[in-house]
Amino acid sequence: MEESRILIVEDDESVALGLTDILKGSGYDTEWLDNSRKVLEILKTRRLDLILLDVNLGEENGYELCKKIREISDIPVLFLTAYQSEMDVVRGFTVGGDDYITKPFRLQELLVRVQALLRRGKRLGGLRISSGELVYDMGKHQVYKNQELLNLTPIELQLTQSLLIGWPYTLSRDKMFSDVWDKDASYVDENTLSVNISRLRDKLGTFQGDPYIETVRGIGYRWAIHVHK
């Protein structure tokens, strides 16, 4: 099996070398950049499976770079950050990040998050599901609205898939953690799910005035528009 390719974007050499050793020791093919200038060029010319992106890059912060990445790719992005305030976490998800880990991080937690993001990127099927003005092509892992491709992150795509397949039932928050973050959900906090659902709602919009995703208070979430499988 071909090794997963991970790009590390980190301007602290000691951190970058440590990450490289950890990931290579776990069987991943890694490359390190100490600034943001070549990231988009590499992304356009090489196959990558994951980007580890430091928030503090000096001349251009990771948030701004993530916005540019999202204009051309839905590759999973894991933020490396020294911050842990709620606003910083929300900002990371808002610009298109898929997950974050706070420095200094635990070795096992880092590997768990990397493995979870890589697994989600490889889950594909041959099914097309329609609902309202949306079509979810599971083979291509893409969502279209009125035949126009929506720019959804891997986590948003996985949330969409979970809710569509679960229709018409309500999915508990625990079930969604399990579906989207697998057994590694113990490393994900409640705010992560809420922020991603909110961002996904905004991108999907409404159908005949009704949102596609509804909150079932005290339980979880439900896909609210009739689904054709």
KOLBA-845582 format. One line per field, with one value per atom (N, C-alpha, C): residue in one letter; atom name; y, x, z; residue number from 1. Coordinates in steps of 0.05 Angstrom, whole numbers, plus 5000, padded with zeros to 4 digits. Each point is the difference from the previous one (the first is absolute). Layout:
REM KOLBA-845582
code: c(A ...);
site: c(CA ...);
c2: c(Y ...);
c1: c(X ...);
c3: c(Z ...);
pos: c(NUM ...);
REM end
This chain:
REM KOLBA-845582
code: c(M M M E E E E E E S S S R R R I I I L L L I I I V V V E E E D D D D D D E E E S S S V V V A A A L L L G G G L L L T T T D D D I I I L L L K K K G G G S S S G G G Y Y Y D D D T T T E E E W W W L L L D D D N N N S S S R R R K K K V V V L L L E E E I I I L L L K K K T T T R R R R R R L L L D D D L L L I I I L L L L L L D D D V V V N N N L L L G G G E E E E E E N N N G G G Y Y Y E E E L L L C C C K K K K K K I I I R R R E E E I I I S S S D D D I I I P P P V V V L L L F F F L L L T T T A A A Y Y Y Q Q Q S S S E E E M M M D D D V V V V V V R R R G G G F F F T T T V V V G G G G G G D D D D D D Y Y Y I I I T T T K K K P P P F F F R R R L L L Q Q Q E E E L L L L L L V V V R R R V V V Q Q Q A A A L L L L L L R R R R R R G G G K K K R R R L L L G G G G G G L L L R R R I I I S S S S S S G G G E E E L L L V V V Y Y Y D D D M M M G G G K K K H H H Q Q Q V V V Y Y Y K K K N N N Q Q Q E E E L L L L L L N N N L L L T T T P P P I I I E E E L L L Q Q Q L L L T T T Q Q Q S S S L L L L L L I I I G G G W W W P P P Y Y Y T T T L L L S S S R R R D D D K K K M M M F F F S S S D D D V V V W W W D D D K K K D D D A A A S S S Y Y Y V V V D D D E E E N N N T T T L L L S S S V V V N N N I I I S S S R R R L L L R R R D D D K K K L L L G G G T T T F F F Q Q Q G G G D D D P P P Y Y Y I I I E E E T T T V V V R R R G G G I I I G G G Y Y Y R R R W W W A A A I I I H H H V V V H H H K K K);
site: c(N CA C N CA C N CA C N CA C N CA C N CA C N CA C N CA C N CA C N CA C N CA C N CA C N CA C N CA C N CA C N CA C N CA C N CA C N CA C N CA C N CA C N CA C N CA C N CA C N CA C N CA C N CA C N CA C N CA C N CA C N CA C N CA C N CA C N CA C N CA C N CA C N CA C N CA C N CA C N CA C N CA C N CA C N CA C N CA C N CA C N CA C N CA C N CA C N CA C N CA C N CA C N CA C N CA C N CA C N CA C N CA C N CA C N CA C N CA C N CA C N CA C N CA C N CA C N CA C N CA C N CA C N CA C N CA C N CA C N CA C N CA C N CA C N CA C N CA C N CA C N CA C N CA C N CA C N CA C N CA C N CA C N CA C N CA C N CA C N CA C N CA C N CA C N CA C N CA C N CA C N CA C N CA C N CA C N CA C N CA C N CA C N CA C N CA C N CA C N CA C N CA C N CA C N CA C N CA C N CA C N CA C N CA C N CA C N CA C N CA C N CA C N CA C N CA C N CA C N CA C N CA C N CA C N CA C N CA C N CA C N CA C N CA C N CA C N CA C N CA C N CA C N CA C N CA C N CA C N CA C N CA C N CA C N CA C N CA C N CA C N CA C N CA C N CA C N CA C N CA C N CA C N CA C N CA C N CA C N CA C N CA C N CA C N CA C N CA C N CA C N CA C N CA C N CA C N CA C N CA C N CA C N CA C N CA C N CA C N CA C N CA C N CA C N CA C N CA C N CA C N CA C N CA C N CA C N CA C N CA C N CA C N CA C N CA C N CA C N CA C N CA C N CA C N CA C N CA C N CA C N CA C N CA C N CA C N CA C N CA C N CA C N CA C N CA C N CA C N CA C N CA C N CA C N CA C N CA C N CA C N CA C N CA C N CA C N CA C N CA C N CA C N CA C N CA C N CA C N CA C N CA C N CA C N CA C N CA C N CA C N CA C N CA C N CA C N CA C N CA C N CA C N CA C N CA C N CA C N CA C N CA C N CA C N CA C N CA C N CA C N CA C N CA C N CA C N CA C);
c2: c(4976 5024 5025 5020 5024 5016 5011 5016 5025 5008 5026 5022 5021 5022 5024 5009 5021 5023 5024 5025 5014 5005 5015 5029 5019 5028 5013 5003 5008 5014 5025 5015 4995 4984 4993 4973 5002 4976 4976 5006 4978 4985 5016 4988 4984 5012 4987 4973 5001 4975 4979 5009 4980 4988 5016 4990 4981 5007 4983 4973 4999 4975 4983 5013 4985 4988 5016 4991 4980 5005 4980 4974 5001 4976 4985 5013 4987 4992 5003 4991 5020 5026 5021 5012 5008 5015 5030 5013 5028 5019 5025 5021 5025 5016 5023 5026 5020 5027 5018 5019 5018 5027 5003 5024 4993 5019 4995 5002 5010 5009 4978 4976 4978 4981 5005 4980 4996 5022 4998 4987 5007 4988 4970 4991 4971 4987 5013 4988 4996 5018 4998 4979 4994 4983 4972 4995 4974 4989 4974 4988 5002 5012 5001 4990 4989 4989 5016 5016 5015 5022 5023 5022 5006 5000 5009 5029 5018 5029 5015 5012 5017 5026 5010 5025 5023 5000 5023 4994 5013 4996 5026 5020 5025 5017 4999 5018 4995 4976 4993 4980 5006 4980 4977 4978 4976 5003 5018 5005 5010 5020 5011 4980 4984 4980 4979 4992 4980 5010 5026 5011 4995 5005 4997 4970 4983 4971 4991 5011 4992 5009 5020 5009 4980 4982 4981 4971 4995 4972 4996 4975 4993 4980 5001 4983 5005 4980 5004 5018 5019 5018 4997 4993 4998 5024 5018 5023 4992 5011 4998 5028 5002 5026 5001 5023 5004 5012 5007 5012 4978 5005 4981 5014 5026 5014 4992 5002 4992 5016 5026 5016 4991 4993 4990 4974 4983 4974 5005 5017 5006 5012 5018 5012 4979 4981 4979 4984 4993 4985 5018 5025 5019 5003 5000 5004 4974 4978 4975 4978 5005 4979 4976 4977 4976 4991 5007 4993 5017 4999 5015 4985 5005 4989 5021 5002 5022 4991 5017 4995 5006 4986 4975 4977 4983 4979 4973 4982 4972 4984 4984 4984 4984 4985 4982 5016 5023 5016 5011 5008 5010 4977 4977 4978 4992 5001 4993 5020 5025 5021 4997 4995 4996 4976 4978 4976 5004 5014 5004 5017 5021 5017 4985 4984 4985 4979 4987 4980 5013 5023 5013 5008 5008 5007 4977 4975 4977 4985 5008 4987 5008 4982 5006 4977 5006 4979 5008 4985 5005 5012 5009 5008 5030 5007 5028 5003 5020 5006 5028 5003 5026 5008 5026 5011 5030 5008 5027 5008 5020 5009 4989 4981 4989 4972 4994 4973 4994 4978 4991 4976 5004 4979 4988 4976 4988 4988 4994 4990 5022 5024 5023 5014 4993 5014 5030 5007 5028 5005 5025 5008 5022 4997 5020 5013 5025 5014 5013 4992 5009 4997 4977 4991 5016 5017 5014 4988 4995 4987 5018 4989 5015 4994 5021 4997 4991 4974 4990 4986 5003 4987 4970 4984 4971 4995 5015 4996 5007 5022 5008 4979 4988 4979 4975 4994 4976 5005 5024 5007 4998 5010 4998 4971 4984 4972 4986 5005 4987 5007 5026 5009 4990 5000 4990 4970 4985 4971 4994 5017 4996 5009 5015 5010 4977 5002 5024 5001 4985 4998 5023 5006 5019 4985 5012 4989 5014 4984 5012 5012 5018 5012 4978 4980 4979 4984 4994 4986 5015 5026 5017 5001 5002 4999 4974 4978 4973 4998 5010 4998 5017 5024 5019 4998 4996 4999 4971 4981 4972 4996 4980 4994 5022 5019 5020 5025 4997 5023 5011 4983 5009 5024 5005 5022 5025 4998 5023 5011 5026 5012 5007 5006 5005 5024 5020 5024 4994 4980 4993 4992 4983 4991 5023 5016 5022 5020 5007 5019 4989 4974 4988 4998 4994 4999 5028 5020 5027 5009 4994 5008 4985 4974 4984 5011 5007 5011 5025 5017 5025 4993 4980 4993 4987 4983 4986 5019 5020 5018 4987 5006 4990 4988 4985 4990 5008 5017 5011 5013 5013 5015 4984 4973 4983 4992 5000 4992 4970 4991 4971 4985 5013 4987 5014 4984 5011 4989 5017 4992 4988 4976 4988 5003 5019 5008 4977 4998 4980 4973 4997 4975 5002 5016 5003 5014 4988 5014 4980 5012 4984 5015 4984 5011 5004 5025 5008 4998 4997 4999 4971 4993 4973 4991 4975 4990 4977 5001 4979 4986 4974 4985 4981);
c1: c(5017 4983 5018 4992 5016 4998 5022 5001 4983 4987 4986 5021 4995 5019 4990 5017 4993 5019 4989 5016 5000 5023 5002 5008 4984 5006 5004 5025 5007 5027 5001 5025 5018 4992 5017 5014 5026 5015 4999 5002 5000 4973 4978 4974 4996 5009 4997 5016 5024 5017 4988 4988 4987 4976 4984 4976 5009 5021 5010 5008 5015 5009 4976 4980 4977 4984 4995 4983 5015 5025 5015 5002 5003 5002 4974 4978 4973 4993 5019 4996 4989 5001 4990 5023 4994 5019 4996 5021 4996 5019 4991 5016 4996 5022 4998 5006 4983 5005 5000 5019 5001 4986 4987 4984 4978 4982 4976 5003 5023 5002 4996 5009 5000 4976 4984 4979 4980 4990 4980 5012 5025 5013 5003 5008 5003 4973 4980 4973 4989 5007 4991 5015 5024 5017 5005 4994 5005 4975 5000 4978 5007 4982 5003 4975 5002 4977 4992 5018 4995 5021 4991 5018 4999 5023 5003 5009 4983 5004 5002 5024 5004 4984 4988 4985 5019 5022 5019 5022 4999 5020 5016 4996 5014 4987 5011 4990 4971 4991 4972 4991 4978 4992 4985 4998 4988 4971 4985 4972 4998 5016 4999 5009 5020 5009 4978 4986 4979 4978 4993 4980 5009 5025 5010 5000 5007 4999 4972 4980 4973 4989 5013 4992 5007 5019 5008 4999 4995 5001 4984 4990 4986 5017 5026 5018 4997 5000 4998 5022 4993 5019 4998 5022 5001 5017 4988 5014 5017 5025 5017 5001 4991 4997 5008 5011 5007 4976 4979 4976 4979 4984 4978 4975 4997 4976 4978 4975 4978 5000 5006 4999 5021 5024 5021 4992 4987 4991 4979 4980 4978 5012 5019 5012 5013 5013 5013 4980 4978 4979 4987 4996 4986 5016 5026 5016 5004 4989 5002 5017 5010 5016 4982 5011 4985 5003 5023 5005 5023 5005 5022 5012 5025 5013 5017 4999 5014 5028 5019 5028 5001 5017 5013 4980 5001 4981 5011 4982 5008 5004 5020 5007 4976 4987 4978 4977 4994 4978 5005 5024 5007 4995 5010 4997 4971 4985 4972 4985 5006 4986 5009 5025 5010 4987 4999 4988 4970 4986 4971 4995 5016 4997 5006 5021 5007 4979 4989 4978 4976 4992 4977 5004 5024 5006 4998 5002 5001 4973 4981 4974 4984 4997 4985 4981 4979 4982 4989 4980 4990 4972 4991 4972 4996 4978 4991 4974 5000 4976 4991 4973 4989 4981 4999 4982 4996 4974 4995 5016 5017 5016 5028 5005 5027 5002 5024 5007 5028 5001 5025 5011 5022 5013 5022 4994 5018 5025 4997 5023 5021 4992 5018 5003 4983 5000 4996 4979 4994 4971 4993 4972 4994 4979 4992 4973 4997 4975 4992 4977 4992 5022 5014 5021 5026 5002 5025 5013 5027 5015 5002 4994 5004 5028 5012 5027 4998 4998 4997 5027 5006 5024 4995 5021 4995 4982 5002 4983 4971 4996 4973 4988 5016 4990 4992 5016 4994 4975 4996 4976 4976 5002 4978 4993 5020 4996 4986 5009 4989 4970 4994 4972 4982 5010 4984 4994 5020 4996 4982 5002 4984 4971 4994 4972 4981 4976 4987 5005 5019 5003 5019 4996 5018 5025 5023 5025 5010 5006 5010 5028 5007 5027 5021 4996 5020 5002 4977 5000 5016 4996 5014 5030 5007 5028 5012 4985 5010 5003 4979 5001 5022 5004 5018 5028 5003 5027 5007 4984 5005 5004 5016 5004 5016 5011 5017 4985 4974 4983 5007 5013 5006 5019 5014 5018 4986 4974 4986 4980 4999 4982 4973 4980 4973 4999 5017 5000 5008 5017 5009 4976 4982 4977 4981 4994 4982 5009 5026 5011 4998 5007 4999 4972 4981 4971 4991 5007 4992 5011 5025 5013 4988 4994 4988 4972 4984 4974 5001 5019 5004 5006 5016 5008 4978 4984 4978 4976 4996 4978 4973 4979 4973 4987 4979 4983 4971 4989 4973 4997 5021 5000 5007 5004 5007 5029 5014 5028 5001 5023 5004 5005 5012 5007 4985 4987 4987 5012 4999 5010 4977 5004 4981 5010 4989 5010 5003 5024 5005 5008 4999 5006 5023 4995 5021 4990 5002 4993 4985 4985 4984 5000 5003 4996 4971 4992 4972 4985 5014 4987 4999 4978 4997 5024 5009 5024 4992 5012 4997 5026 5001 5025 5000);
c3: c(5000 5000 5000 4984 4998 5026 5009 5024 4997 5022 5000 5001 4985 4998 5017 5018 5019 4997 4996 4998 5027 5011 5026 4993 5008 4996 5028 5007 5028 4999 5012 4999 5023 5019 5023 4992 4995 4990 5020 5026 5019 5000 4998 4999 4974 4978 4974 4999 5010 4999 5018 5023 5018 4986 4987 4986 4977 4986 4978 5011 5022 5011 5009 5013 5010 4977 4979 4978 4982 4995 4984 5015 5027 5016 5000 4993 4999 4971 4982 4973 4980 5007 4982 4984 4975 4983 5006 5010 5009 4985 4999 4989 5018 5003 5018 4985 5005 4990 5025 5000 5023 4995 4977 4994 4981 4995 4985 4970 4990 4972 4980 5006 4980 5004 5020 5007 4977 4989 4978 4975 4995 4976 5003 5024 5005 4998 5011 5000 4972 4982 4972 4984 5008 4984 5011 5025 5013 5014 5002 5016 5030 5015 5029 5012 5025 5014 5025 5010 5024 5003 5011 5006 5030 5013 5028 4998 5010 4995 5026 5004 5024 4996 5022 4999 4997 5014 5000 4980 4977 4979 4995 5016 4996 4979 4976 4979 4992 5002 4993 5020 5015 5020 4987 5015 4990 4991 5014 4993 4971 4993 4973 4979 5007 4981 4996 5021 4998 4981 5002 4981 4971 4994 4973 4992 5019 4994 4993 5014 4995 4973 4988 4974 4978 5005 4980 5008 5026 5009 5025 5004 5024 5017 4996 5015 5030 5017 5029 5010 5018 5012 5030 5013 5029 5010 5015 5011 5024 5000 5024 5012 5025 5012 5029 5008 5028 5015 4985 5011 5007 5019 5006 5009 4994 5006 4981 5008 4983 4974 5001 4976 4979 5010 4982 4987 5016 4989 4978 5007 4981 4975 5002 4977 4982 5012 4984 4984 5011 4986 4979 5007 4981 4974 5001 4975 4985 5011 4985 5012 5024 5013 5008 5002 5007 5029 5011 5028 5010 5026 5011 5023 5006 5024 5012 5027 5014 5009 4995 5009 5030 5015 4992 4999 4980 4997 5007 5007 5007 4974 4999 4977 4990 5019 4992 4989 5013 4990 4972 4995 4973 4979 5006 4981 4996 5021 4998 4982 5003 4984 4971 4995 4973 4987 5014 4989 4994 5018 4995 4975 4997 4976 4974 5001 4976 4993 5021 4995 4987 5010 4989 4970 4994 4972 4981 5010 4982 5000 5015 5000 4975 4982 4975 4994 4985 4991 4973 4990 4973 5001 5022 5004 4995 4987 4997 5016 5017 5017 4993 4997 4994 5022 5004 5020 4994 4995 4993 4974 5003 4977 5001 5018 5004 4988 4990 4993 5012 5014 5012 4985 4986 4985 5018 5011 5019 4986 4974 4985 4997 4994 4998 5027 5019 5026 4997 4985 4994 5003 5007 5003 4980 4985 4980 5008 4996 5004 4974 4989 4973 4980 5001 4982 5004 5020 5006 5024 4997 5022 5024 5024 5024 5012 5011 5011 5029 5004 5027 5009 5025 5010 5005 5004 5005 5024 5021 5023 4993 4985 4992 4981 4983 4982 5016 5020 5017 5016 5011 5015 4981 4976 4980 4995 4995 4994 5023 5024 5024 5003 4997 5004 4977 4975 4978 5003 5006 5003 5024 5021 5024 4997 4979 4997 4999 5012 5013 5030 5010 5029 5010 5026 5013 5009 4994 5009 5025 5020 5025 4995 5018 4997 5002 5018 5003 4974 4987 4975 4978 4999 4980 5006 5026 5006 4991 5004 4992 4970 4985 4971 4988 5010 4987 5011 5026 5012 5008 4993 5006 5031 5006 5029 5014 4984 5011 5010 5002 5007 5028 5017 5027 5000 4977 4998 4989 4994 4987 5020 5003 5019 4987 5017 4990 4981 5005 4983 4972 4996 4973 4983 5010 4985 4995 5020 4997 4979 5000 4981 4972 4996 4973 4990 5017 4992 4991 5016 4993 4974 4995 4975 4977 5004 4979 4993 5020 4995 4982 5006 4984 4971 4995 4973 4985 5013 4987 4994 5017 4996 5007 4986 5007 4975 5004 4978 5006 4983 5003 5028 5008 5026 5024 4997 5023 4999 5023 5001 4996 4988 4996 5025 5020 5025 5023 5016 5023 5026 5021 5026 5016 5011 5017 5029 5014 5026 5019 5012 5019 4988 4974 4987 4980 4979 4980 4975 4977 4975 4981 4982 4981 4973 4978 4973 4996 4993 5001 4974 4978 4973 4989 4987 4990 4983 5005 4987 4981 4976 4979 4997 5006 4999 4976);
pos: c(1 1 1 2 2 2 3 3 3 4 4 4 5 5 5 6 6 6 7 7 7 8 8 8 9 9 9 10 10 10 11 11 11 12 12 12 13 13 13 14 14 14 15 15 15 16 16 16 17 17 17 18 18 18 19 19 19 20 20 20 21 21 21 22 22 22 23 23 23 24 24 24 25 25 25 26 26 26 27 27 27 28 28 28 29 29 29 30 30 30 31 31 31 32 32 32 33 33 33 34 34 34 35 35 35 36 36 36 37 37 37 38 38 38 39 39 39 40 40 40 41 41 41 42 42 42 43 43 43 44 44 44 45 45 45 46 46 46 47 47 47 48 48 48 49 49 49 50 50 50 51 51 51 52 52 52 53 53 53 54 54 54 55 55 55 56 56 56 57 57 57 58 58 58 59 59 59 60 60 60 61 61 61 62 62 62 63 63 63 64 64 64 65 65 65 66 66 66 67 67 67 68 68 68 69 69 69 70 70 70 71 71 71 72 72 72 73 73 73 74 74 74 75 75 75 76 76 76 77 77 77 78 78 78 79 79 79 80 80 80 81 81 81 82 82 82 83 83 83 84 84 84 85 85 85 86 86 86 87 87 87 88 88 88 89 89 89 90 90 90 91 91 91 92 92 92 93 93 93 94 94 94 95 95 95 96 96 96 97 97 97 98 98 98 99 99 99 100 100 100 101 101 101 102 102 102 103 103 103 104 104 104 105 105 105 106 106 106 107 107 107 108 108 108 109 109 109 110 110 110 111 111 111 112 112 112 113 113 113 114 114 114 115 115 115 116 116 116 117 117 117 118 118 118 119 119 119 120 120 120 121 121 121 122 122 122 123 123 123 124 124 124 125 125 125 126 126 126 127 127 127 128 128 128 129 129 129 130 130 130 131 131 131 132 132 132 133 133 133 134 134 134 135 135 135 136 136 136 137 137 137 138 138 138 139 139 139 140 140 140 141 141 141 142 142 142 143 143 143 144 144 144 145 145 145 146 146 146 147 147 147 148 148 148 149 149 149 150 150 150 151 151 151 152 152 152 153 153 153 154 154 154 155 155 155 156 156 156 157 157 157 158 158 158 159 159 159 160 160 160 161 161 161 162 162 162 163 163 163 164 164 164 165 165 165 166 166 166 167 167 167 168 168 168 169 169 169 170 170 170 171 171 171 172 172 172 173 173 173 174 174 174 175 175 175 176 176 176 177 177 177 178 178 178 179 179 179 180 180 180 181 181 181 182 182 182 183 183 183 184 184 184 185 185 185 186 186 186 187 187 187 188 188 188 189 189 189 190 190 190 191 191 191 192 192 192 193 193 193 194 194 194 195 195 195 196 196 196 197 197 197 198 198 198 199 199 199 200 200 200 201 201 201 202 202 202 203 203 203 204 204 204 205 205 205 206 206 206 207 207 207 208 208 208 209 209 209 210 210 210 211 211 211 212 212 212 213 213 213 214 214 214 215 215 215 216 216 216 217 217 217 218 218 218 219 219 219 220 220 220 221 221 221 222 222 222 223 223 223 224 224 224 225 225 225 226 226 226 227 227 227 228 228 228 229 229 229);
REM end
